[in-house]
Amino acid sequence: MKNRIKITRIMLNMNQKELAKQVGVTRQTIGLIEKGEYNPTLKLCMAIAKALDKTLDELFWEVDDE
């Protein structure tokens, strides 16, 4: 799964720790999600989208593995 969390977060002048605190996870979890190494739950995706004032479609999309 690809995402635009890092780009959006930086545009909002927010660091990983601040986002993590808002959504109730660790900074490390945010880092892994941004790198695509951790697939968050739908609940967490929704919390991140709300914290960044974006829709799920604006932040996340699925990539077909060939």
ABEGO torsion letter per residue (X at the ends): XBBAAAAAAAAAGBBAAAAAAAAGBBAAAAAAAAAGABBBBAAAAAAAAAAAGBBAAAABBBBBBX
